[in-house]
Each structure stands twice: as structure tokens, then as C-alpha cells.
């Protein structure tokens, strides 16, 4: 009977399978929002603090639960995917096949724009993915609204353009030109000429810090605050010329790839690199960061792509057989690599490392210059020698956008509001560090700290003990008297003591003297001669 | 007890007596007797102490004449004035401390008993002695010894506070029986006697002597502590709850007085006369009733007196008349116009075309002026972008870049077109030479005889060159104007000369080139023609990305080979699609999104590219061969890279070029290539060296102790000994520390990584130096800090709770001391519904009281 009862109870407790599934799903999400585990409160002695922390922890749990539920029920759009049957392989599916299956709106995102005259194109998207900036090597700058495929502005600077980058929104963009880099407004007006940086090879904008980072032809790294125009830092990397530069979106650390196969990471407040990694035996051709900041992909010219875990600085995976001129991670963690006229997309579907997901051969002779996933869309933008192309990569973009973070449907009023908020939330440059979650924590202890009194005393005791337990040699008749031996031992102990200077007495003496001096100093001059002299 | 009292009184008396001991003169024999009595004859040495001690005891037994109290002091009949007795006397209720303890008491009692026993013995012997001496029977002495008649003359009248000697000695003390005796036989006697008997038995009601003070207080404290503990332990849970509550609320209902406008208005009292009047009207019941009904009666109530009406009427009439007069006046003023007005008006009329139409002469003049302007324009070409500014704009390409200059230049051109256009309207009038010329020119162009045209143009320019006269009078004669004119003329001349040269050229070449140059400019649309050619060349090649074999994984290669045919089929299909798309675009809508009108520069650059294509391909083929010899060089790859980035034009068509030139040489295997390319590059070694350097900087290696010349090497022995032990020991310790430092580094186990551990001083302010107060462990603190609590990171339902302050209180609320309320210790801190919680408080209190009552 008892067993039966228990069984009954069990039956009651067991939820229907789909609900169970939901629970599991919710739990996983909750864990994500809890951001790690709480401290072990058992070790605390302070009861008040203990209960307060416990209640706090409870609130956190509640918050995480609510957030998980919101994510579950209020973010209805699901990520795209590509599923194959039987012997079919996802990487054999062509864009033409995809075009047949997807809806009209998505199929509009498959196109090639052929502009053969102005050389390989660099691309950049705004954070919301609404606007794209294309910079032709030979001076063609085009700002395109990707939503309605409207060319907003097109200018010709009539000199080499090496890189382009949006600033905090679509209103401003920077272009690295032949001699200087410039900042343009949305309507093509030249706003600033940034002469201090010299001929810039790569430009990147750090959104949270409002810093425009650039590396120039002689390997100098510059950080300029675009809010008030000050050069925050100019660092000589000392590793020679490079045109591989990427920003870690998680912490704002800038990574440079060098010809010696090293990848260095920098922050504006230090002249030395935070991290140097020997990633490849040959020159590094491209670097990319996963949006969560934990993964880094590098490509070497020796035809290997490596994926690194940045928490441990260890290699996670090596992909043999191709080198990439350009690499890019999508919001969902797909990795696109472009070489020659071929684009390869790697996916981490099973969790066992990145493997081939899709591929896209361009027209022969098109040289891919830059690949970049469009945020919040399943679209990969490819800048190449003959213009730019856009292909569909299902499952690459985040399906749900947060309008407080990046809103593709932003009105001008919202944009203005956002701009002010962004400026108010601007982070100072010193907040760039490898682990930004350490901000507000205890200061890491310095290497050399003065030993505490207790430690000194313990050491002293140990030394004295050691001196006492020293075995005396047996010496000749006259010298081996017990009196002499004890004397010797005493001496040893005294010597051991001597090595630890007696701090207290000194301090007291110092204090005494100070007191006397003070008294003398406080007295009026006429009475000073009566002050007692020590 | 009686004994005690006696003793105390006797001691008091002894004190008092020590001064008054002045008895009458006694005969020596008696004194002797007394002495004998004091010291019994047969008393032993051992008894000495006792005897002396008993001196006081027996002192009271002496028959002693006491001097009478002076009459003043006795206060007999109050015959004398009151006289203060300054002698110190212990108060009557004085109690000796020793007496109070029970133990003492008992001890005292036993002592007394013993003493009495001794006394009895003594007395026996004494009487026997007296018997033997006097020969009288012992009975005669017995009474004397037993009952010691003492004469007391009291200083004070007997009373409650001054008991008699009997009372003090314990003799003749009144007992209950004494009181009861007279009552014997009365009806209530039995009862009372029983009661008294019971009382005697009842030990409870015996009042014991109070305990000594410290003991008493200790006991008291003990009792109190228990009580207080009990009382306070009731509060523990409440206090604990308050201490542990994340938020304490003090915003209990606060009476703010008025809450609505209506409440304030209801208090209003009319004070001034006006207010009273208003109030009387407003509160008029009739009016309000009329309002309530249908408003018809309101009119009736709104009666205006005749006087008022007339007054009103007059006022309005006056205002109207004023207004009318003012209007009238202004009308008249408006009509009056000044002389200048009329003059200008006439002039305008004359100048207008209307006037010209009326007056043929005027019309002619006008036409002449227009014509002159046109001639001038044609001559000087002032508006044909020949100005300094326009030239500058065009030369710098600013007219394309910016809208302002563009518009200005367009306007000038328009003006030029207007002025130099052939005027049809003038043809019928007095036909001038120019118009004729125009016509001829027009005809010429129609007939397409370029040589004649050119000749004419030449002629005209020559003419223009010749007649550059300077006017002698008027504005143009001013020096600066003349200078300007001269300059302009010179420019015009130059242009004319250039034109002449051109004409001559054309005459020579037959005017064919001109046509071409015309066709070059204009819009250009990029279609498929230019684009398709380039890729087609490379299509056949198997220059595939995956085709190149890699020594690292053969499996991948096999896979790739399998895929190959599929892809080869695929790529052309895709290509054709895109091509056809673009063809369609070009055919259908030339201005569609995919086309860009970048004509001005596009044409030039494209031409340049196509022109240089052949030469470049040669160059490139050279270049592709180059890497092989370069590979032996150490800096091979770097050079190549730099070359790549520098030759931008080449890079663009790189793909095409490599594909064409590939046939010329064999591709070495990938591994071979890599080996060659990185043959001399000891990158890893270099990195290791770098790491060592960085480590040395951050964790400096201790220096080896060295013998400094001149220090400790004076003699050979010293040299032989080598470096002193101390130095070596010190070095060892340092080395150990250094090794430890290296081990604790993050990159100690990572060979390929250098992690800088330099302290960033600027970032130090972002960390705390000490743990904030209640925290004692770093780990707990950091864990508690891990969750952000801002509205950006949490659902809005929780944000309020997460950020609630420790104390919630409205300003001005008086915080009262904590009131007792029952709290269940097992209840957990619940912060969910603060408002409910707050409301529940008073309820809880009442329930608590009830509970308390019940428990009692």
C-alpha cells in the first residue's frame, strides 16, 4: 500500500511532458540570467548579513525567473535554421535553393551589386543592422538604408579608402583615407579631418566607450574620444605594420594581428599589451570575436583557422585547410570566412566545435575583401572586388531585437533620445580590461606586500626554533665544554633574533620624539626655549 | 530576644555610665566586697578574661546610687527652661550590627547559656562562702543573688519610645495571655484564643530578621533578571525581524489635512463686502432652483433697472461714435499721397512694358538695350564659367561635390543661354546684323558644312579681337573699372585665340574628332558588358578554394573532391542568374537601384583600367613567378604582403591575373610552399624570447652575487672562500621568491601566451581597497556584486524591490519607538507586499493583545 501511495504521489507530481520540457527550458534560461551562483552563506558568521544576503539572493532568483519567463513568452520570434534530410548536406545547399524556399521579403536580401570601378569594398553595419556603409578602395563611399534598399548618400573622395566605420549611429561615419582619416556626416559633409593618426590602415569604433580606435601604417594604435575629440592614447605597438584589427565587443579590448603570427590585445590605459598570443607560425590574416567575448577566431597564412577560448587563452579548435582573408562571427555564433572568391560559413550546431555549415562560391575572379553578418537578420554581407553581395545564411542573426539596445525601426526622435542616453552611459577608457566583471570588486593585491606583524612573529619563532635545534659539532677537548656549547647556542639564537628588527620599539621611540617636537612646535616663539629637549 | 535587648541596652548604659561613674563615698569594707564580687575570691587565672569581660555584664547588677538628674533636665513640671542635653546618646532603636545575624544570635545565646551556667556555679560557691562567714542560712542570700534589685531613675517618661527597665530586661513582658486573661469567660474568648494558638503555630507569619543587604540585593537581582529576561525575550523575534528586514517602513497613514480642493473651498467664509455680495447671489436658493429647472426663470431673475439700461446704452453709443470718427479720419489720411510717391509712380508707368507698348520709341530703346546686353555677353562670354571663381570651382571638382556652387554655376550657364539665344521676336523689326548671322549659323549647322562654319567662327573671333575699345566717358571711364574691363578683354582675347587655334585644328583634321569628344561625356550606365568578361576568363579553371591539397587532413580533401562536380555545376548557374538580372535591369530601367550614375569619373577610370590591363597582366605574371626566389629570403611573406597592399590597382584584378598566368609554372605542394615560406622564420623562438623579456621586466630575476673587486678579496684565503655565505643565502631566498612569483602568474603554464600583470593605476579607482562594512570575506562580497540591479538588466516587476532603500519614510513622519507585536519566529522575511504588510500592522497588534489576555 505504501508503495502504491508513493506511486500515486509521484504520478501527481509528474507533469505532462511538454510542461516538463518548458520547465527544463525555463531553468536553463534562468541559469543564464542568474549570472553565476551565489556565495556560500554557510561560512558567514554575521547573522544579519547572512539573512540579508539570503533575501537578496532570493530576489535575484525571482528576477531571473521573471526574465526567463519574459524571454520564453514575450520574445516569440525564433532563429532561422537549415535542416537537411538523409544524405543531403547543409553546405551543399546553394543560395538559389534557399531563394525558392524563403519568403519574398527574405529573398530580397539576396543580391549582388556590381561596381567594378572602385575596387574591393569594405563594409560596415550599424548596430541595428539598418544601415550599411560601403567603402570602395578607390574612393567610393556609399551609405545605404538596408531596409528599403535606398541609397542615402554616395560620395567620391577620389583617394584611397582603406577602411570605413560607423560611429555610434548612422549619422556619422569615419573613413580611413590615403593620408588622413575623416569623419563624415550622413549627408556626406566632411566634419573632421583626423590628422594626428597618420595614414590609417584599420578603423574600429568602440560603442560603449565612444572611442575611435585605429592602427596606422607604422603600427601605431590610437584611441580618440569622439565626444570631445581628445586623443586618449597613442600606443606604439612595436610589432610592425598590420592591417588586422578587431574589437572584442564584450570588453572593448582591441586585438591586433601581426606578421609574426602573434595576436596582441590592447587597452588605452596601458602602453604594454594586455595579452600576447602566439597563434600562428605565419602572419595572421584575420581575427574575429564572438559576441559573448569568450571565443576568438584567428586565421594564419599557413592555411589554418584556429578558435581560441579567451578565458583560458587556450586553443579550442583548429580548422585545417584554408586561410581566411576576413573572418566574422554572427550574433548567433556562426563564423564566416572569406578567401579568394569563396565564402565559407562554419557553425557550432552540436556544441562540439565549429564545422562546415554553408558555403557560397562567388563568381570567379571576385576577390572577397570583407565579410560581415548583418545584425538581427540572417544575412551575410560580402564586400568584394566587384562591388558587394548579400547572401542568406539561415540562423545567423538574433531573431529578437531589444529596442533599447538596437532598434532597426528607430524613428528620428528615438534616435536622438538614444544618442543622449548613450552619451550619459559612456564608459571611461579605463574600464576597458580583460574581465570587466571585476569592476567594483576588491583591488587585486600587489605582488609585494609588507608582511603583517603576525607573519613576522611566526617567522621569527621558526627561525629561533631552527637555531635552537642546531646540532653542535663535537670539537676538541678544550672547546667542547658544556659552558662553551651553551654560550654558542645562545649566540646563535641571538643572531636569529637579530635578523628580525624589532619594529615596536623603534616606533615607540619615534613617537616619543615626535611628541616632543610637536610640543616645541606648538609653543609660541618666546616660550620655545623653555621646551624640554629630548 | 529579650536577652538581646537587655544586652544592647546594658552596653548603651555602660557607655553612658563611663562618664557618670561618680558614686557616693563608700566605706572601704564595702568597696572590698564590691571588688570581691567583681573578682570572685576563688577565681582562677584562667577566668580572668571572662571576669573582666563580665565586668560590664555585672555592672548593671550593682546597687549604685545614681546621682539625681538635675532638676532642669528632669523637666519636672516644666519649671525650668528647656535645656538641651548635649551628651551623645544612641537612639533608642539603635541596633548593633553584630546582633543582627542569626548565626551570631545563636552563638550569643549559647554563650549566654554557658555564662549563666558559670554564673550559677559561682553563685553557689558565693552563697556557701557567705553562709560559712555569717552563719546565716543560704536562703537569705539566695534571693539577693538571684534577684538583683536595680534602681533606675528614668531620664524620660515611660512610653512607647522609652520602655521601662522591665520591658527592656525581658521581665514582665506583656504576652498574649496577659491580654487574654481579662477576657476569659467572655463570649468571643474561645475564638480568639484559638486564633492566637493558630497564629503561634503558623510559622509562616513569623517575621524573620531581614537578610543582610548584599545578600538581599543579590536575591532581588536574581529574581529581576528572570523577569526581565522573560520580558525581553518576547522582543527578540521582533527586533530580529526588524534587523533582518531589507526595508523598514515608516510611512504609516499620515493625516495631511486637506486633501481636495472641495474640502478647502468648503471652509471658505466670505469676509469682504464684495465676497458677501457674491455669496448671497451664489447661495440664492431661487437662482440655484432656476438653474436646476430649465433656465427659463433665470431671465426673470436677471432684471436690470431702467437707469442701468440707459447708462449702458449711452456708453455704447459714445464708443461707437468715437470709433466711427477715428475710421473716417484714417481714411482721409490714407488718400493723401506724397509728391515722391506720385513721381515714382509715373516713372514706373513709363518704364513698364505697358508704356513701351504705348510708345514705339520707347519700345525701340528697350529693344536696343537688350540687344546690347546680348552682344556684350556673346563678346565677353562673361557667364560661361570663364570667371576666376567658376574656373577654380570646376578645376577642383567642387561644383560636383557641393550643391551651392553647382547651383550658382548652373544659373550662370542659364543666363548665358538666355542672353546668347537667338531672338525670334526681334527678327521682324529692324533686322540687325547679328540676327542675320545667327540665321546663317543655324542654316550652316543644318547643312552640315563644317569647314564653312569654322571659317565663319574664325572671322567672328578675329573681329571681336579687333574691336576692344575703351569707353571714354561714364562709369566705365573710372580707373578701376577700366582696369577690370581690360582684364576681362584680355581673357576674352585669349579665349578667342584658343578658339582660333582649335578652329585651325579642326580644319586640318576634318572635324571628325569633335564628334567623338561629344559622345564621351554624359551619363554612363554599367551593364553586363564590362562585368561579364572578367569572370568568364577564369571560369574554366579549377582554381577552387578547396581543391588545393592539404597535407593536414586527407579526409577533407577527399570530401572536397566529391563535392567538386556539384559545385562546378552550381556556380555557372548562379552566375547566369545574376547576369540576366542585370541585363534586365539595364534594359528596363536604367536608373534602377543597381546602377549608379557616377559618370564623370567612372568613364575616365574605367578607360584607364582597361588601358592598363595589358601592361598589368604582364606585370602580374612576373610577380607570380617572383615568390619562388623570394621564398628563400627570410622576409619573403612580409614583402609580398606589403607589395599587395601597396599596388592597389593590381590587387583588384588579381584573381583574373593569377588564373591566366597559372599555366606557366607548376604549383608546388602546399606543405612545401609553407615550409619554404616560413623557412627562416623562427617565430616561436622569438616569441619565447619576448616572453622571457616581459617576465624579467615584471618579475625581475635576482642578480647573482658577485665578488666586487676590492671588496673581500684582499688575501688569497678570502678569494678561496669565495662569496660569503650570507650573500649566497640571501640570493637563494630571492631566487625562491622569484620562482614563486613566476609560478603564480596566469601564463605560467601557457607557453604561447604572455599575460601582462602590470598594475593599471588608472583602473585602480574602479576597485575597492577594503571590504565594505558588513562583509568579512572577499568571496562573499564579490558574489553578492555579480548581479546588476539596474532597470536595464531586470524585469520591471522586480526592479523596485531590488532597489528599495533600507528605510522607507515620508518626510515629516515622526518615527515612533518600536511597539510590541507578536512575531512568529519561523516566519521568513517577506518583503513582497509592503503596503499590505503595513496595513496589517495595527490588526496584528490587537490580535496580540487578545492572545496575551488569553494566555493569562
HADDOCK unambig.tbl for C-alpha pairs under 7 A between the chains (distance, minus, plus):
assign (segid A and resid 35 and name CA) (segid B and resid 786 and name CA) 6.96 0.50 0.50
assign (segid A and resid 35 and name CA) (segid B and resid 787 and name CA) 6.65 0.50 0.50
assign (segid A and resid 38 and name CA) (segid B and resid 783 and name CA) 5.64 0.50 0.50
assign (segid A and resid 38 and name CA) (segid B and resid 784 and name CA) 6.79 0.50 0.50
assign (segid A and resid 39 and name CA) (segid B and resid 780 and name CA) 5.07 0.50 0.50
assign (segid A and resid 39 and name CA) (segid B and resid 783 and name CA) 5.26 0.50 0.50
assign (segid A and resid 39 and name CA) (segid B and resid 784 and name CA) 6.92 0.50 0.50
assign (segid A and resid 48 and name CA) (segid B and resid 243 and name CA) 6.74 0.50 0.50
assign (segid A and resid 48 and name CA) (segid B and resid 244 and name CA) 5.58 0.50 0.50
assign (segid A and resid 49 and name CA) (segid B and resid 774 and name CA) 6.49 0.50 0.50
assign (segid A and resid 51 and name CA) (segid B and resid 244 and name CA) 6.14 0.50 0.50
assign (segid A and resid 52 and name CA) (segid B and resid 244 and name CA) 6.02 0.50 0.50
assign (segid A and resid 52 and name CA) (segid B and resid 246 and name CA) 6.31 0.50 0.50
assign (segid A and resid 59 and name CA) (segid B and resid 802 and name CA) 6.88 0.50 0.50
assign (segid A and resid 63 and name CA) (segid B and resid 794 and name CA) 6.21 0.50 0.50
assign (segid A and resid 63 and name CA) (segid B and resid 795 and name CA) 6.50 0.50 0.50
assign (segid A and resid 63 and name CA) (segid B and resid 798 and name CA) 5.82 0.50 0.50
assign (segid A and resid 66 and name CA) (segid B and resid 795 and name CA) 6.56 0.50 0.50
assign (segid A and resid 67 and name CA) (segid B and resid 794 and name CA) 6.91 0.50 0.50
assign (segid A and resid 67 and name CA) (segid B and resid 795 and name CA) 5.90 0.50 0.50
assign (segid A and resid 113 and name CA) (segid B and resid 594 and name CA) 6.07 0.50 0.50
assign (segid A and resid 116 and name CA) (segid B and resid 531 and name CA) 6.99 0.50 0.50
assign (segid A and resid 117 and name CA) (segid B and resid 602 and name CA) 6.86 0.50 0.50
assign (segid A and resid 117 and name CA) (segid B and resid 606 and name CA) 6.20 0.50 0.50
assign (segid A and resid 119 and name CA) (segid B and resid 652 and name CA) 5.73 0.50 0.50
assign (segid A and resid 120 and name CA) (segid B and resid 652 and name CA) 6.52 0.50 0.50
assign (segid A and resid 260 and name CA) (segid B and resid 683 and name CA) 5.93 0.50 0.50
assign (segid A and resid 270 and name CA) (segid B and resid 760 and name CA) 6.94 0.50 0.50
assign (segid A and resid 273 and name CA) (segid B and resid 756 and name CA) 6.92 0.50 0.50
assign (segid A and resid 274 and name CA) (segid B and resid 755 and name CA) 5.92 0.50 0.50
assign (segid A and resid 274 and name CA) (segid B and resid 756 and name CA) 5.08 0.50 0.50
assign (segid A and resid 275 and name CA) (segid B and resid 753 and name CA) 6.93 0.50 0.50
assign (segid A and resid 275 and name CA) (segid B and resid 754 and name CA) 5.49 0.50 0.50
assign (segid A and resid 275 and name CA) (segid B and resid 755 and name CA) 4.50 0.50 0.50
assign (segid A and resid 275 and name CA) (segid B and resid 756 and name CA) 6.04 0.50 0.50
assign (segid A and resid 276 and name CA) (segid B and resid 753 and name CA) 5.59 0.50 0.50
assign (segid A and resid 276 and name CA) (segid B and resid 754 and name CA) 4.98 0.50 0.50
assign (segid A and resid 276 and name CA) (segid B and resid 755 and name CA) 6.55 0.50 0.50
assign (segid A and resid 277 and name CA) (segid B and resid 752 and name CA) 5.64 0.50 0.50
assign (segid A and resid 277 and name CA) (segid B and resid 753 and name CA) 4.46 0.50 0.50
assign (segid A and resid 277 and name CA) (segid B and resid 754 and name CA) 6.43 0.50 0.50
assign (segid A and resid 278 and name CA) (segid B and resid 687 and name CA) 6.99 0.50 0.50
assign (segid A and resid 278 and name CA) (segid B and resid 752 and name CA) 5.05 0.50 0.50
assign (segid A and resid 278 and name CA) (segid B and resid 753 and name CA) 6.39 0.50 0.50
assign (segid A and resid 281 and name CA) (segid B and resid 683 and name CA) 6.13 0.50 0.50
assign (segid A and resid 281 and name CA) (segid B and resid 684 and name CA) 6.91 0.50 0.50
assign (segid A and resid 282 and name CA) (segid B and resid 678 and name CA) 6.79 0.50 0.50
assign (segid A and resid 302 and name CA) (segid B and resid 674 and name CA) 6.25 0.50 0.50
assign (segid A and resid 320 and name CA) (segid B and resid 552 and name CA) 6.54 0.50 0.50
assign (segid A and resid 321 and name CA) (segid B and resid 550 and name CA) 5.82 0.50 0.50
assign (segid A and resid 342 and name CA) (segid B and resid 545 and name CA) 6.52 0.50 0.50
assign (segid A and resid 361 and name CA) (segid B and resid 571 and name CA) 6.74 0.50 0.50
assign (segid A and resid 363 and name CA) (segid B and resid 535 and name CA) 6.42 0.50 0.50
assign (segid A and resid 363 and name CA) (segid B and resid 575 and name CA) 6.24 0.50 0.50
assign (segid A and resid 364 and name CA) (segid B and resid 535 and name CA) 5.24 0.50 0.50
assign (segid A and resid 364 and name CA) (segid B and resid 538 and name CA) 5.88 0.50 0.50
assign (segid A and resid 364 and name CA) (segid B and resid 539 and name CA) 5.84 0.50 0.50
assign (segid A and resid 365 and name CA) (segid B and resid 535 and name CA) 5.31 0.50 0.50
assign (segid A and resid 365 and name CA) (segid B and resid 538 and name CA) 6.55 0.50 0.50
assign (segid A and resid 365 and name CA) (segid B and resid 655 and name CA) 4.55 0.50 0.50
assign (segid A and resid 365 and name CA) (segid B and resid 656 and name CA) 5.32 0.50 0.50
assign (segid A and resid 366 and name CA) (segid B and resid 655 and name CA) 6.79 0.50 0.50
assign (segid A and resid 367 and name CA) (segid B and resid 655 and name CA) 6.49 0.50 0.50
assign (segid A and resid 385 and name CA) (segid B and resid 652 and name CA) 5.76 0.50 0.50
assign (segid A and resid 430 and name CA) (segid B and resid 762 and name CA) 6.17 0.50 0.50
assign (segid A and resid 430 and name CA) (segid B and resid 763 and name CA) 5.27 0.50 0.50
assign (segid A and resid 431 and name CA) (segid B and resid 763 and name CA) 6.68 0.50 0.50
assign (segid A and resid 439 and name CA) (segid B and resid 766 and name CA) 5.64 0.50 0.50
assign (segid A and resid 439 and name CA) (segid B and resid 767 and name CA) 5.93 0.50 0.50
assign (segid A and resid 440 and name CA) (segid B and resid 766 and name CA) 5.73 0.50 0.50
assign (segid A and resid 440 and name CA) (segid B and resid 767 and name CA) 4.76 0.50 0.50
assign (segid A and resid 440 and name CA) (segid B and resid 768 and name CA) 6.23 0.50 0.50
assign (segid A and resid 441 and name CA) (segid B and resid 767 and name CA) 5.36 0.50 0.50
assign (segid A and resid 441 and name CA) (segid B and resid 768 and name CA) 6.09 0.50 0.50
assign (segid A and resid 441 and name CA) (segid B and resid 782 and name CA) 5.82 0.50 0.50
assign (segid A and resid 442 and name CA) (segid B and resid 767 and name CA) 5.40 0.50 0.50
assign (segid A and resid 442 and name CA) (segid B and resid 768 and name CA) 4.84 0.50 0.50
assign (segid A and resid 442 and name CA) (segid B and resid 769 and name CA) 6.00 0.50 0.50
assign (segid A and resid 442 and name CA) (segid B and resid 770 and name CA) 6.89 0.50 0.50
assign (segid A and resid 443 and name CA) (segid B and resid 764 and name CA) 6.88 0.50 0.50
assign (segid A and resid 443 and name CA) (segid B and resid 767 and name CA) 4.85 0.50 0.50
assign (segid A and resid 443 and name CA) (segid B and resid 768 and name CA) 5.58 0.50 0.50
assign (segid A and resid 443 and name CA) (segid B and resid 769 and name CA) 5.54 0.50 0.50
